[in-house]
């Protein structure tokens, strides 16, 4: 859902971030790093739980209040040190007031021990309008899903199974909305049986709300001057909301670890790359002699969106997709004016309806680094030629060379590309009395889908400067 942006309202007091909105600090003035490790990492026994993960297992952490990202980076650093190589970490966090990139960089610079993770995060970070933003690190081994917006609206739309919670909003007395029954009941709904939670607060209202949501709670020694903190365990998770999200996942199939993808354009290669990052061996079939031989073979593809100023699911999806696409382009291709260019995109207000839509969009207060409204003179200067109207400028957008992106997606070591393949599809037909070929049987014969003339290879990304 599209929401109005809410400014973080940061003041820097003695070199540390302070929220004017809530009159509270983002982390302990003594040592935010040590506080996070004590309250959230030790409070959820994460080191032991990470060490005992099996290869291929996934562990999910949920958080209320992303802030500077300190908790996420601490969990990531611990996971990188202690979890087996084949395990995966998914960190899901909410944030109503996302910090600017400058404030994030200033806050995270306080923690040199987290510099490797902070550098990767800041390199991937863009302006964050209200939407669901997905970040992938270490080839998908660590995933961050950041829900920008009011947690009372974003959590009901989430489908997840969380193993541990970091309850880290501003103090309940200053930010009661993030500790209300509605939010804590969603936390219960999203929890695996036995999921743990930890928080620095021991406020009676929080304890009672957690218990009402199906958690058992206990007080344990706190950090620094805080004598106590809370640890909790989900005993009765609520998994049947009155209105299930439209995107609810199907039950896990527990199937194998191989996949076949048909088609070597942008859709096929990106799907293959996504499956490969999840540990699957993928065979990518393309009927032509090379990838991106159809519509994805265009020399340039413009990367931009046309969001609605209203609360629509399509706008939220578009915002999410734009951010993820930009992160993929930065990670996979050189920004050299050949593979892609972040030149910005200007959409013109050619009629009164479009001008009104753009004014309404500007009124949402999204970060200027994401988009800004320009008058006719400003738009003409930006375009380098005289224009009859103003427009809305997206500085992060631009264009990409689709074939180069397809080749980069298909270069993953788990992907085998087979070109010159004609795929044969057959239907379930009777072969005798009371028998027929099922779709499962047909799928099991996938090895006969490609012709003897097909070539097999691993694809390397296009060399710098190539088309």
N, C-alpha and C positions, 0 to 999 in steps of 0.2 A: 504494500500500500504506500502511496506517495504521501509524505508528511512534510510539514513546514520545518525547515532547519531551525535548530535552537543553538545559539552561540554559546560556546563553552565558558566564556567570561573568565579568562585566566588572569590572575595577578601573580607575579613572581616575588615572593617574600623570602629574603635571605637565600636566594638561589633555588627555591623550591616552589612548585606550582600550588596555587591556592584558588579555590573556587569562590568567586563573588556571589554566584547564585545560591550556594548552600552554606557559605561561611565556614568552609571546612577544608582541611588539607587532603591531598590526594594519597599521601602515604606518611608514615611516621617521620617526624622531624629528626629522630635519632638515626634510624637506618631503615629505609623502606625495603631494601633488599633483604635484610635479616628478618624483618617483620613478615614479609611474604613467605619466606622459607619456613618460618616457625608456624604461622597461622594456617596457610593454605597447603604448602607442600607436606609438612610434617602432620598437620591436622587431618589430612586425608591419606596419610601413610603412602605417599606416592612413590617414594624410592623403592620400597619393598614391592609394591604392586607393579611398577615398571619392570623391575628385574625378573619377576616371575611370569611375565607375558610370554606366550609361545610365539614362535616365528609365524608371521602372517596374521596375528591377532591385532585388533584395533581397540584403543582406549579413548574414551570421550570425556572431556572436561567441559562443564558448563560454567559460565560466569555471569554475574550481574554487575555491570560497571567496568567497562574496559579501561577507561582512564588513559594513562600513558602507555599501557601495554606491558607494564612491569610484570604483572602476574603471568601473562602469557609467555613472555620471554624466559622467566624463571622456570616455568614448567617445561618449555621447549629445551632449555639447556640441560635440565635434569634428565629428560627423556633421551636426549642425544648421548648422554654419558652412561646411562644405566640400562636402557631397553635393548633387547636383541635387535639385530640389524633388520630382520624381516617384519618387525612390529610397526604399527602406524598410530600416530596421535592426531586426534581431531579435537580442536579447541573451539568452542562456540561461546560467543560473548555478546552482550547487549551494551549499547551506549546511546544515550539521548543527546549528549553534547560532545561530538567528536572533536578532538583537538586538531589544530592546524598542523601541517607537517613541520613547521618551524618549532612549535611548542613541543611536539613529540620528540624531535631531535634534541631539543634542549633538555627535556626531562630525562631521556634515556642516556644522555651523555654523563649523567651522574653515576652510572653503573658500568665501569670498565670491564667487569667480569662477564657482562652480557654483550660485549661489543660485537662479536661475530653474528649473533642472532639479531641484534639491533640493526646492524648494517644491512642485512638481508631484508628485514622488515621495512626499513625506511626506504630502501631502493625500490620496493614494490608498492609503496603507499602512494595513493592519489588522493585528490579531494574526495571526500566521502559524503555525498548527499544521502538523505534518508532512503535506504534500500538494504538489501542483503548483499554483502560483499564477501567474495571468496578469495582467499590467498593460499597458494600452494608453495611449499618450501621443500628443499631436499628431494626433488623429483616426486613430490606428492607424499613423502613419508610423514610430513607434518602439514596439517591443513588448519587454517584459521577461517572460521565463518563469523563475520562481524555483522550483527543486526543493528543497524543505525536507525534509531527511532525509540518511541516509548515502549518499554518492555511489556506494558499491559496490552499493547497491540501486536508487538512482534512475536512474543512467546507463543500465543495461541496459534500462530501460523506456522510454527516450527514443528518438524517431525524429527525426533532424535531419541536416542537411548543413552542417557548420560550415566557415567560411572562415578564421577566425583564433581562436586559443586564448589565454586569459590563465591561466597556471598559477600560481595565487596562494594556495595553502594555506599554513598555518603551516610553518615550517622542516621539511624532511624528517626531521631527527633528532628533532623534537618531535611530529610528526604523520605518521608513516610510512604510515598507512592511506590517506591521500589521494594518495600517490605510488607506490602499489604497482602491480605488473604488471597486476592486474585492472582498475584504474581507467584506466591508460594504454592498455590494449588497447581499452577502450571509447572512449576519446578518438580512437584511430585509426579505429575502426568508424564513428564519427559524422563523420569528416572528409571534406571534398571532396578529390579529388586536388590536390595542391599547396597544401593548407591550411598555414598557418604557425602557430607557437606561440612564445611568449616567456615566460621566467621569470627571476626574480632569482637562483635557485640554480644552481650549477654542480656540485652533488654528483655524484660518479661514479656512484652507484646510479641517479640520475635520468637521466643521460646514457645509460647502458646500457639502462635500461628503455625510453626513448624510441626508441633505435635498434632494440631488439627489436620494438617496436610499428610499425616501418616508417618512422620519421622519420630524416632526416639532421640532424645537430646541429653547431653551431659556437659557440665562445665569442666574445663581443664585449665591449667596454668596459661596465662596470657603472655604477651610480649612486652618487654620494657616496663613502663609504668602501669600498664593495664594488667591488673591482677588476674583476670580470668578471660577466657574466650569460650566459644561454643563449638562442640563437635556433634554431628547428627548422623543418623543412619535411616534410610528409607525402608520402613518395615511394610507399609501398605501402599505401594505406588498406585496411582489412579491412571489407568491406561485407556479409559473409554470416555473421552470428552463428549459433551452433548452434540457438538458439531465438529466432525473430524476434518482436518485440513484436506483440501482437494489434492494435494501432492503427497498424501501419505504413501509411504513405501509399501510394496508388497512384501509378504513374509520372505525371509531369506531362504533361498532354495537349497543351499548347501551343496551346490553342484561343483563341477570341475573348475580348472583354471586355464582353459583354452577358449578362444573365441575366433569366429570368422566374421569379418566385416566386408560387405560388398560395396564397392565404389571408392574410387581414389580421389574424390574431390574434397572440398573443405569439410563437409559433414562426415564423410567416411574416415578421413585421416585424423580429424579431431576426436572422433569416437574411438578409433583404434588407439590413439595416444592416451586417452582417458582410461581405457581398459588396461593398457600396458602399465600405466602408473600404479594400478591396483594389483599388480603382480600377475596378470594373465599373459600367456603367450598368445599372440594375435597373428592370424593370417589375413592379410589385406588383399582383396581381389579387385583387379581393375581390368576392364575389357579392352581398353586401348593400350598402346605400346608404352605410355608414360602416364604418370599421375597428372591430375588437373588438366585433362584433355577436353573436358566439357565446359560447362558454364564457369567452373572455377579456374579456367585458363585465361580469363580476362587479364589484361596487363595491369589494371588498377581496380581496386575496390575501395570505395569511400567508407570510412568507419565513422559513423555518427548516429545519433538517435534523434527522434522528434517526440520528446516526452509531453504528456498531458499535464496541465497544472492541477488536475483533479486526482483524487485518490483511486488510481486504477492499478490492477495487478500487472497489466502490460507495461506500464511505465516503470514499476519496480523491477520487472524482469529486464527491461531495456537498460536501466541504470546498472544492474548487476552485470549484464553481459558486456556492456561497454568497458567497465573497469577490469573485468577478467580478460577481455580481449587485449587491452593495452598492456596488462602484465605479461601475457603470453608473448606479445610482439617484442617487448623489451628483453624477455628472457631468451627468445629463440632466434631473433634476427638482428643484424646490425641496422641501426637507424642511419643509413647512408644515402638516402634519396633514391635508392634502387630497390631495396627490399621493402622499406616502408618509410614514411615520413610523418612526424607529428607536427604537421604544419598548421593545424587548427581547421575548423569548418565553420563557415558563416552561412546561416540560413536567413534568407531575406524575408521581410514583412511586405509581401507584394500586394496584400489587400487588407481591409480593415479587420477581417476575422483573424487573420494570422497575426496582425499587429496586436490585437487584444489578447490572443493566446500567449504571445511572447511577453507582454506586460504582466500578465497573471503569473507566468513562469518565473519572471524576475522577482515577483512579490513573495515567492516561497522562501527567499532568503538563503538559497543554496550557496555553497562557497564560490567566490569569484573565480577561483582556480578551475572550477568545473565549467562555469558558463556565465556570461554577462550580457546585458542588453546594451546595444550600441545605437546611437542616433544616426541619421543619414551621413553626416560629416565623418563621424568616427568609423562607420562601416566602410565608407569610401576610402579612407586612409588605410584601413586594415586590408581591403581588397586591392588597393593600388590602382583603382580606376573609379570614375564617377558612377555613383549609384543613385537610383531614384528613390530609395527608401533605406531605412535602417534595418537592423536585424539582430539576431541572437548569435553570439560567437561562442564556440566550444573550443577553448585553447588546447585541450588534451586530445582532441580528435585529429583525424588526418586520413591518410590512405595507406594501403598495403598492396603488395604484389602477391595475389593469391597463390600462384604456383610455388613461390618460394616458401610460403607458409605451409602449404601441403607437404612439401618435401621435408621441412623441418619437423612437422608433426610425425611423419612416417619414419624418421631417423632413429626412433627409440630402439634400443637393442633387443627388446622383446617382440618387435614387429617384423614379420617376414612379408615382403611385398611380392605379389605374383601378378605380372601384367600379361596382357594378351589372353585373358580368361573369359570364356563365355560361360555364364552360370546357367545351369539347367534346373528348372523348377518342375517338380512333378507333384500331382495331387494324390490323395489317399484313394486307392482303387481296390476293388475286390481281386484277390488272387486265387481264390478257391472258396468253397463253401464255408461261410462263417468267419472268413479271415479278411484282413485288409492291411495295407501299409498305413501306419500312423504317422503323424508329423514328427514324432520322436524318432521313429525308425528312419524317416527320411533325413532328419538332421544328423543321425549317426553315420550316414553315408557321405558326409561332407567332403571326404577325400576325393570323390569322383566329380566334384563340381568344376574343376578346372581342366582345361584341355591339355594334351601332351605337349603342345607348343608353348605353353606358358613358361615364362622366365621367372626365376626366384632370386631375390637379392635383398640386402639391407640397403636402405637409402640414406645417404649422408646429406646434411643440410647443404644448400647452395653455397658455393664459395663466395667470399666477400666481393661484392661488385658484380656478381653474375645475375642474369635474369632467368 
